[in-house]
C-alpha cells in the first residue's frame, strides 16, 4: 500500500480490517474519521520526515542544555551540529 502509492488501496484495506475479527478492527474504524488525511499520507510522495528529524535534533540539544545555557549558546549549538 505504501510502496504502490495507488488511490483506493487504503479504502480496501479498511473495509477488510473492519470485517475481520483481528485487533485492527477499531483502528480501521477510526481511520475513517480522518480518511482524507490518511489517504493523502499513503498516496503522496511528499514527506515531512526531514523536518521532523531536525525538530527532534533541536529538542534534544535544548533538553541537554536546559538550565545551563542562554539563547545565544543554544543557537550556536544548533548551528554547530548542523554543519
ABEGO torsion letter per residue (X at the ends): XAAAGBBGAAAAAAAAAAABABAAAAAAAAAAAAAAAAAAAAABABBAAAAAAAAAAAAAAAAAABGABBAAAAAAAAAAAAX
